[in-house]
Amino acid sequence: MSESTKNNIIYFTFFYVLLAPQNNINMILQASFIIIVYALSNRKLQKSNFYAGLLVLSIIVSFIITSSKFDIPVKSVNRMIVLSTMLILFPFVKNVKFPVRLIAIALGIILISQLVYVFNIEPLKILIDEFYVSDEDSRYTIEKIRAVTDFSTDFSNFRYGGLFQNPNQCARYTTLLFAVFLIDNNSKSRNFFYLILFLFFISIFLTGSRTGFVIFILIFLYHSYKNMFQKSNFIVNSLYSLIFIGFIALVYGNIESRNIEFEKGYEGSIEEKLGIFVEYYNVATGGDYNTSLLFGNFGAEISTEYGIELFDSEFGNAFFIFGILGVFILISFYWHIFSKQDKKLKTILIILLWAFSSSVILSYHMSFLFLFVLSNYYAKAIESRKLQATSFVKA
């Protein structure tokens, strides 16, 4: 099989998982895609990442302890197998360069799906709802969001998730796609670059996501800072970046948007999540759950087994699922990647800020996409270092 064919299959895998409905069939396909992509990316088995291997060991120990105390649902078993497979094979994607045209097409599909709800295009709304709302719980959550959403009368409440239904999930995937676009953009047209940049901004704006807005800005600022001093047109690049930031400031300075209501975000979201975490800590330290506090509860449901409201962030979920030991290993895993001093990896790691209001590695869908992208640029960084070392030896 030619390298071009392999790369096309890898591209298809990423964008299919990104845009496909999250039903049972696609969840099974997603699991099989890990092995397919790994087989296409590696001619021979390579050494696994040490910290990823430790995290898998932590997951298995947690799962065994938890299964001895609680009944484990089938979906949790599947989740353990899939996450462990991605980690033990990490990096499971070779260093490929994502085509900008495919990123633009994916962004276009996401943005159009959001506009379907903005302009209330009923036939397309029905079609999206039919294929992309996976269960009754999701439908209930989505209806609650839509009940307070009205683009025509109140900018401070509108929230549009498009294909992903949930606006925070839409913003989460869009910011990941945005990071990949900035890293792999090879277009020499400055007009094309800022057109796509503007479309990303509109998509994030329509979600009404505070976290998404902050991460979008941070990714753009970091990327701009790292590239301003490396390109010949320093003044021009600086000017365009300042104009774009000025445009965003102008937009948000003239409307009341939910994206920038940070005080409400703290009171209604972060403060609530911290309260749930404190409640779990008190229960775990006050009963027969000390081992769970250390090793986690991989596979258990916090609302069922502990009688506590569900965590709605990776910050709390990581302590509940991985335990203190697992969280320490997870942080070590991320720090090991950060320590590579690679600007592409650092750009992707900004996505981890979603841990304060959503999930990254603990979301079945997002974990695949995030680790897929992280694997790609990690493999690229490792290969680059090997080439530098080889060149140094030859010199």
LUMRO-70708 format. One record per residue (C-alpha): residue number from 1; residue in three letters; x, y, z. Coordinates in Angstrom, 2 decimals. Layout:
BEGIN
(NUM,"ala",(X,Y,Z))
...
//
This chain:
BEGIN
(1,"met",(0.00,0.00,0.00))
(2,"ser",(1.40,3.41,-0.98))
(3,"glu",(2.13,6.10,1.59))
(4,"ser",(-0.46,8.35,-0.05))
(5,"thr",(-3.17,5.71,0.37))
(6,"lys",(-2.18,5.13,4.00))
(7,"asn",(-2.33,8.85,4.72))
(8,"asn",(-5.74,9.17,3.08))
(9,"ile",(-7.10,6.37,5.27))
(10,"ile",(-5.68,8.11,8.35))
(11,"tyr",(-7.28,11.41,7.29))
(12,"phe",(-10.60,9.69,6.65))
(13,"thr",(-10.49,8.03,10.08))
(14,"phe",(-10.00,11.32,11.93))
(15,"phe",(-12.63,13.31,10.07))
(16,"tyr",(-15.14,10.44,10.06))
(17,"val",(-14.91,10.08,13.85))
(18,"leu",(-15.12,13.88,14.23))
(19,"leu",(-18.30,14.28,12.17))
(20,"ala",(-20.12,10.94,12.44))
(21,"pro",(-23.07,10.43,14.86))
(22,"gln",(-22.10,8.88,18.19))
(23,"asn",(-24.23,5.73,17.99))
(24,"asn",(-23.33,2.16,18.96))
(25,"ile",(-22.14,1.20,15.48))
(26,"asn",(-19.76,4.15,15.22))
(27,"met",(-18.46,3.54,18.74))
(28,"ile",(-17.48,0.02,17.67))
(29,"leu",(-15.91,1.39,14.48))
(30,"gln",(-14.02,3.96,16.53))
(31,"ala",(-12.44,1.20,18.60))
(32,"ser",(-11.39,-0.73,15.48))
(33,"phe",(-9.96,2.43,13.91))
(34,"ile",(-7.27,2.54,16.62))
(35,"ile",(-5.79,-0.76,15.45))
(36,"ile",(-6.17,0.16,11.76))
(37,"val",(-4.41,3.51,12.18))
(38,"tyr",(-1.66,1.94,14.29))
(39,"ala",(-1.09,-0.76,11.66))
(40,"leu",(-0.86,1.89,8.94))
(41,"ser",(1.44,4.09,11.01))
(42,"asn",(4.01,1.51,12.15))
(43,"arg",(6.01,-1.02,10.17))
(44,"lys",(7.04,-2.68,13.42))
(45,"leu",(6.10,-2.49,17.07))
(46,"gln",(7.72,0.49,18.72))
(47,"lys",(8.52,1.18,22.34))
(48,"ser",(5.46,2.34,24.25))
(49,"asn",(5.46,5.61,26.18))
(50,"phe",(6.50,4.78,29.76))
(51,"tyr",(3.97,7.07,31.45))
(52,"ala",(1.17,5.91,29.17))
(53,"gly",(2.00,2.34,30.17))
(54,"leu",(1.92,3.27,33.87))
(55,"leu",(-1.48,4.91,33.37))
(56,"val",(-2.82,1.73,31.76))
(57,"leu",(-1.57,-0.27,34.75))
(58,"ser",(-3.30,2.21,37.07))
(59,"ile",(-6.54,1.86,35.08))
(60,"ile",(-6.45,-1.95,35.29))
(61,"val",(-5.80,-1.90,39.05))
(62,"ser",(-8.62,0.61,39.57))
(63,"phe",(-10.97,-1.47,37.42))
(64,"ile",(-10.21,-4.68,39.34))
(65,"ile",(-10.73,-3.00,42.74))
(66,"thr",(-13.94,-1.31,41.59))
(67,"ser",(-15.40,-4.49,40.07))
(68,"ser",(-14.90,-6.26,43.38))
(69,"lys",(-17.21,-3.72,45.09))
(70,"phe",(-19.70,-2.60,42.45))
(71,"asp",(-21.48,-3.91,39.38))
(72,"ile",(-19.70,-2.64,36.28))
(73,"pro",(-21.83,-1.79,33.20))
(74,"val",(-20.76,-3.15,29.81))
(75,"lys",(-20.06,0.35,28.44))
(76,"ser",(-17.46,0.87,31.19))
(77,"val",(-15.67,-2.34,30.22))
(78,"asn",(-15.59,-1.15,26.61))
(79,"arg",(-14.36,2.26,27.74))
(80,"met",(-11.49,0.67,29.71))
(81,"ile",(-10.42,-1.49,26.74))
(82,"val",(-10.51,1.36,24.23))
(83,"leu",(-8.70,3.93,26.44))
(84,"ser",(-6.09,1.37,27.52))
(85,"thr",(-5.48,0.38,23.89))
(86,"met",(-4.91,3.98,22.81))
(87,"leu",(-2.52,4.58,25.70))
(88,"ile",(-0.52,1.34,25.37))
(89,"leu",(-0.05,1.98,21.63))
(90,"phe",(0.70,5.70,22.09))
(91,"pro",(1.74,7.24,19.77))
(92,"phe",(-0.58,5.23,17.54))
(93,"val",(-0.55,7.73,14.66))
(94,"lys",(2.49,8.47,12.52))
(95,"asn",(3.45,12.03,11.72))
(96,"val",(1.07,13.15,8.99))
(97,"lys",(0.20,16.66,7.89))
(98,"phe",(-3.54,17.33,7.95))
(99,"pro",(-4.67,18.85,4.61))
(100,"val",(-6.04,22.36,5.16))
(101,"arg",(-8.81,21.75,2.60))
(102,"leu",(-10.16,18.88,4.72))
(103,"ile",(-10.01,21.02,7.87))
(104,"ala",(-11.89,23.78,6.01))
(105,"ile",(-14.54,21.30,4.80))
(106,"ala",(-15.02,19.89,8.33))
(107,"leu",(-15.31,23.40,9.77))
(108,"gly",(-17.81,24.28,7.04))
(109,"ile",(-19.98,21.28,7.90))
(110,"ile",(-19.92,22.16,11.62))
(111,"leu",(-20.69,25.84,11.01))
(112,"ile",(-23.50,25.12,8.53))
(113,"ser",(-25.07,22.71,11.03))
(114,"gln",(-25.04,25.52,13.62))
(115,"leu",(-26.60,27.97,11.16))
(116,"val",(-29.37,25.46,10.47))
(117,"tyr",(-30.60,26.13,14.02))
(118,"val",(-29.85,29.85,13.89))
(119,"phe",(-32.13,30.29,10.87))
(120,"asn",(-34.51,27.53,11.93))
(121,"ile",(-34.25,25.46,8.74))
(122,"glu",(-36.75,22.82,9.83))
(123,"pro",(-36.05,19.95,7.37))
(124,"leu",(-32.32,19.96,8.20))
(125,"lys",(-33.03,20.33,11.92))
(126,"ile",(-35.19,17.22,11.83))
(127,"leu",(-32.49,15.34,9.90))
(128,"ile",(-29.74,16.30,12.37))
(129,"asp",(-31.92,15.52,15.40))
(130,"glu",(-32.80,12.12,13.96))
(131,"phe",(-29.21,10.98,13.43))
(132,"tyr",(-27.21,12.90,16.04))
(133,"val",(-29.28,12.75,19.24))
(134,"ser",(-28.18,9.41,20.64))
(135,"asp",(-30.40,8.86,23.69))
(136,"glu",(-33.15,10.33,25.86))
(137,"asp",(-30.71,11.84,28.36))
(138,"ser",(-28.99,13.73,25.54))
(139,"arg",(-32.33,14.83,24.14))
(140,"tyr",(-33.40,16.16,27.56))
(141,"thr",(-30.16,18.14,27.98))
(142,"ile",(-30.41,19.58,24.48))
(143,"glu",(-34.03,20.64,24.94))
(144,"lys",(-33.07,22.49,28.15))
(145,"ile",(-30.39,24.41,26.25))
(146,"arg",(-32.72,25.22,23.37))
(147,"ala",(-35.42,26.44,25.73))
(148,"val",(-33.29,29.48,26.63))
(149,"thr",(-31.77,29.99,23.18))
(150,"asp",(-33.00,32.75,20.92))
(151,"phe",(-30.49,34.36,18.56))
(152,"ser",(-32.94,36.99,17.35))
(153,"thr",(-33.77,38.53,20.72))
(154,"asp",(-30.96,37.88,23.20))
(155,"phe",(-27.26,37.43,22.41))
(156,"ser",(-26.51,36.59,26.04))
(157,"asn",(-28.40,33.28,25.94))
(158,"phe",(-28.04,31.80,22.48))
(159,"arg",(-26.11,28.52,22.23))
(160,"tyr",(-25.83,26.43,19.09))
(161,"gly",(-24.10,23.04,19.00))
(162,"gly",(-24.97,22.02,15.44))
(163,"leu",(-24.11,18.39,14.72))
(164,"phe",(-22.84,17.90,18.25))
(165,"gln",(-26.08,19.26,19.78))
(166,"asn",(-24.36,20.19,23.04))
(167,"pro",(-22.70,23.64,22.51))
(168,"asn",(-19.76,22.88,24.83))
(169,"gln",(-18.99,19.71,22.89))
(170,"cys",(-19.17,21.64,19.63))
(171,"ala",(-16.74,24.26,20.99))
(172,"arg",(-14.45,21.53,22.30))
(173,"tyr",(-14.11,19.83,18.90))
(174,"thr",(-13.88,23.14,17.06))
(175,"thr",(-10.99,24.38,19.23))
(176,"leu",(-9.14,21.10,18.64))
(177,"leu",(-9.69,21.47,14.89))
(178,"phe",(-8.55,25.11,15.17))
(179,"ala",(-5.28,24.06,16.81))
(180,"val",(-4.63,21.53,14.03))
(181,"phe",(-5.40,24.18,11.40))
(182,"leu",(-2.89,26.65,12.87))
(183,"ile",(-0.21,23.96,13.09))
(184,"asp",(-0.62,22.44,9.62))
(185,"asn",(-1.75,25.45,7.61))
(186,"asn",(0.56,25.72,4.61))
(187,"ser",(-1.47,28.15,2.53))
(188,"lys",(0.53,31.12,1.29))
(189,"ser",(-2.66,33.16,0.95))
(190,"arg",(-3.06,35.46,3.94))
(191,"asn",(-6.64,36.20,2.86))
(192,"phe",(-7.52,32.49,2.94))
(193,"phe",(-5.93,32.12,6.37))
(194,"tyr",(-7.93,34.97,7.90))
(195,"leu",(-11.13,33.83,6.20))
(196,"ile",(-10.83,30.42,7.87))
(197,"leu",(-9.82,32.12,11.11))
(198,"phe",(-12.97,34.27,10.94))
(199,"leu",(-15.15,31.18,10.33))
(200,"phe",(-13.63,29.46,13.36))
(201,"phe",(-14.43,32.54,15.42))
(202,"ile",(-18.07,32.56,14.21))
(203,"ser",(-18.45,28.88,15.13))
(204,"ile",(-17.05,29.43,18.65))
(205,"phe",(-19.16,32.59,19.01))
(206,"leu",(-22.35,30.66,18.15))
(207,"thr",(-21.68,28.04,20.83))
(208,"gly",(-21.80,30.67,23.59))
(209,"ser",(-19.06,28.70,25.35))
(210,"arg",(-16.90,30.67,27.78))
(211,"thr",(-14.22,27.98,27.99))
(212,"gly",(-14.24,27.59,24.21))
(213,"phe",(-13.75,31.33,23.76))
(214,"val",(-10.82,31.47,26.21))
(215,"ile",(-9.10,28.44,24.65))
(216,"phe",(-9.65,29.79,21.13))
(217,"ile",(-7.99,33.10,22.07))
(218,"leu",(-5.11,31.39,23.93))
(219,"ile",(-4.36,29.06,21.00))
(220,"phe",(-4.37,31.99,18.58))
(221,"leu",(-2.18,34.20,20.80))
(222,"tyr",(0.33,31.42,21.50))
(223,"his",(0.58,30.46,17.84))
(224,"ser",(0.88,34.11,16.78))
(225,"tyr",(3.59,34.78,19.37))
(226,"lys",(5.64,31.73,18.33))
(227,"asn",(5.42,32.58,14.63))
(228,"met",(5.81,36.36,14.66))
(229,"phe",(9.54,36.13,15.34))
(230,"gln",(10.20,33.24,12.97))
(231,"lys",(8.87,34.73,9.75))
(232,"ser",(10.31,37.49,7.61))
(233,"asn",(7.12,39.60,7.51))
(234,"phe",(7.18,40.39,11.21))
(235,"ile",(5.40,43.76,10.92))
(236,"val",(2.71,42.44,8.57))
(237,"asn",(2.02,39.34,10.71))
(238,"ser",(1.88,41.43,13.87))
(239,"leu",(-0.48,43.91,12.26))
(240,"tyr",(-2.89,41.23,11.01))
(241,"ser",(-2.92,39.55,14.42))
(242,"leu",(-3.65,42.84,16.18))
(243,"ile",(-6.45,43.61,13.71))
(244,"phe",(-8.06,40.23,14.38))
(245,"ile",(-7.84,40.64,18.15))
(246,"gly",(-9.22,44.16,17.76))
(247,"phe",(-12.13,42.81,15.73))
(248,"ile",(-12.97,40.30,18.47))
(249,"ala",(-12.77,43.04,21.12))
(250,"leu",(-15.08,45.23,19.01))
(251,"val",(-17.65,42.44,18.60))
(252,"tyr",(-17.74,41.59,22.29))
(253,"gly",(-17.62,45.24,23.30))
(254,"asn",(-20.90,45.96,21.53))
(255,"ile",(-23.01,42.94,22.48))
(256,"glu",(-23.82,41.03,25.65))
(257,"ser",(-22.57,37.57,24.83))
(258,"arg",(-22.58,34.53,27.07))
(259,"asn",(-18.98,33.81,25.94))
(260,"ile",(-17.60,36.59,28.13))
(261,"glu",(-19.86,36.37,31.18))
(262,"phe",(-17.01,34.94,33.24))
(263,"glu",(-18.46,35.86,36.64))
(264,"lys",(-21.64,33.90,35.89))
(265,"gly",(-19.45,31.11,34.55))
(266,"tyr",(-17.64,30.85,37.87))
(267,"glu",(-20.75,31.03,40.01))
(268,"gly",(-22.86,28.68,37.88))
(269,"ser",(-20.28,26.25,36.63))
(270,"ile",(-16.82,26.12,38.22))
(271,"glu",(-18.06,26.83,41.75))
(272,"glu",(-20.69,24.09,41.40))
(273,"lys",(-18.11,21.58,40.11))
(274,"leu",(-15.79,22.35,43.03))
(275,"gly",(-18.71,21.77,45.41))
(276,"ile",(-19.34,18.30,43.95))
(277,"phe",(-15.65,17.47,44.22))
(278,"val",(-15.57,18.48,47.90))
(279,"glu",(-18.69,16.40,48.55))
(280,"tyr",(-17.07,13.34,46.93))
(281,"tyr",(-13.87,13.85,48.93))
(282,"asn",(-15.86,13.99,52.19))
(283,"val",(-17.76,10.80,51.35))
(284,"ala",(-14.61,8.97,50.20))
(285,"thr",(-12.63,9.85,53.33))
(286,"gly",(-15.50,9.30,55.74))
(287,"gly",(-16.48,5.74,54.84))
(288,"asp",(-15.08,2.51,53.45))
(289,"tyr",(-13.80,4.16,50.28))
(290,"asn",(-10.19,4.98,51.16))
(291,"thr",(-8.82,2.63,48.50))
(292,"ser",(-11.09,4.31,45.97))
(293,"leu",(-9.63,7.69,46.85))
(294,"leu",(-6.15,6.37,46.10))
(295,"phe",(-6.81,4.02,43.16))
(296,"gly",(-10.04,5.48,41.75))
(297,"asn",(-13.36,3.98,40.70))
(298,"phe",(-12.82,3.08,37.05))
(299,"gly",(-16.12,1.69,35.78))
(300,"ala",(-18.38,2.89,38.61))
(301,"glu",(-21.08,5.57,38.38))
(302,"ile",(-20.71,8.27,41.04))
(303,"ser",(-24.45,9.00,41.17))
(304,"thr",(-25.35,5.31,41.53))
(305,"glu",(-22.67,4.11,43.94))
(306,"tyr",(-22.03,7.28,45.97))
(307,"gly",(-25.34,9.11,45.69))
(308,"ile",(-23.57,12.26,44.47))
(309,"glu",(-24.41,14.40,41.46))
(310,"leu",(-22.38,13.63,38.34))
(311,"phe",(-19.12,15.51,37.79))
(312,"asp",(-19.33,17.69,34.71))
(313,"ser",(-15.61,18.23,34.31))
(314,"glu",(-12.47,16.18,33.85))
(315,"phe",(-11.01,17.83,36.94))
(316,"gly",(-13.44,15.96,39.17))
(317,"asn",(-13.90,12.88,37.00))
(318,"ala",(-10.15,12.20,36.89))
(319,"phe",(-9.94,11.99,40.70))
(320,"phe",(-13.06,9.83,40.85))
(321,"ile",(-12.06,7.46,38.03))
(322,"phe",(-8.24,7.36,38.27))
(323,"gly",(-7.77,8.18,41.96))
(324,"ile",(-4.94,10.28,43.38))
(325,"leu",(-2.31,7.84,42.09))
(326,"gly",(-3.75,7.77,38.58))
(327,"val",(-4.07,11.55,38.42))
(328,"phe",(-0.41,11.90,39.39))
(329,"ile",(0.56,9.51,36.57))
(330,"leu",(-1.73,11.32,34.11))
(331,"ile",(-0.11,14.67,34.97))
(332,"ser",(3.34,13.04,34.56))
(333,"phe",(2.27,11.78,31.12))
(334,"tyr",(1.25,15.26,30.02))
(335,"trp",(4.34,16.84,31.56))
(336,"his",(6.58,14.37,29.71))
(337,"ile",(4.99,15.48,26.43))
(338,"phe",(5.19,19.17,27.39))
(339,"ser",(8.88,18.77,28.25))
(340,"lys",(9.66,17.93,24.62))
(341,"gln",(9.70,21.72,24.09))
(342,"asp",(7.84,21.35,20.82))
(343,"lys",(5.55,24.27,19.93))
(344,"lys",(3.09,21.99,18.10))
(345,"leu",(2.66,19.77,21.15))
(346,"lys",(2.27,22.81,23.39))
(347,"thr",(-0.41,24.19,21.09))
(348,"ile",(-2.38,20.94,21.35))
(349,"leu",(-1.91,20.74,25.14))
(350,"ile",(-3.79,24.05,25.53))
(351,"ile",(-6.88,21.92,24.78))
(352,"leu",(-6.44,20.40,28.27))
(353,"leu",(-7.96,23.58,29.72))
(354,"trp",(-11.28,21.96,28.81))
(355,"ala",(-10.69,19.76,31.88))
(356,"phe",(-12.17,22.55,34.05))
(357,"ser",(-15.59,22.54,32.37))
(358,"ser",(-15.79,19.40,30.24))
(359,"ser",(-13.83,16.22,29.46))
(360,"val",(-10.91,15.40,27.21))
(361,"ile",(-9.32,12.02,27.82))
(362,"leu",(-12.35,10.74,29.77))
(363,"ser",(-14.79,11.41,26.94))
(364,"tyr",(-15.14,8.37,24.65))
(365,"his",(-15.39,10.55,21.53))
(366,"met",(-13.01,13.36,22.48))
(367,"ser",(-10.32,11.03,23.89))
(368,"phe",(-9.94,9.37,20.48))
(369,"leu",(-9.65,12.69,18.63))
(370,"phe",(-7.36,14.31,21.21))
(371,"leu",(-5.00,11.33,21.53))
(372,"phe",(-5.08,10.91,17.74))
(373,"val",(-3.81,14.47,17.26))
(374,"leu",(-1.44,14.31,20.23))
(375,"ser",(0.02,11.02,18.91))
(376,"asn",(0.59,12.58,15.52))
(377,"tyr",(2.58,15.57,16.74))
(378,"tyr",(4.35,13.55,19.45))
(379,"ala",(5.55,11.09,16.78))
(380,"lys",(6.62,14.05,14.65))
(381,"ala",(8.59,15.57,17.56))
(382,"ile",(10.32,12.24,18.32))
(383,"glu",(11.26,11.72,14.67))
(384,"ser",(12.56,15.28,14.43))
(385,"arg",(14.78,14.73,17.46))
(386,"lys",(16.12,11.49,16.00))
(387,"leu",(16.98,13.24,12.74))
(388,"gln",(18.73,16.04,14.64))
(389,"ala",(20.70,13.49,16.66))
(390,"thr",(21.70,11.60,13.50))
(391,"ser",(22.80,14.83,11.81))
(392,"phe",(24.83,15.80,14.89))
(393,"val",(26.61,12.40,14.95))
(394,"lys",(27.39,12.58,11.22))
(395,"ala",(28.72,16.11,11.63))
//
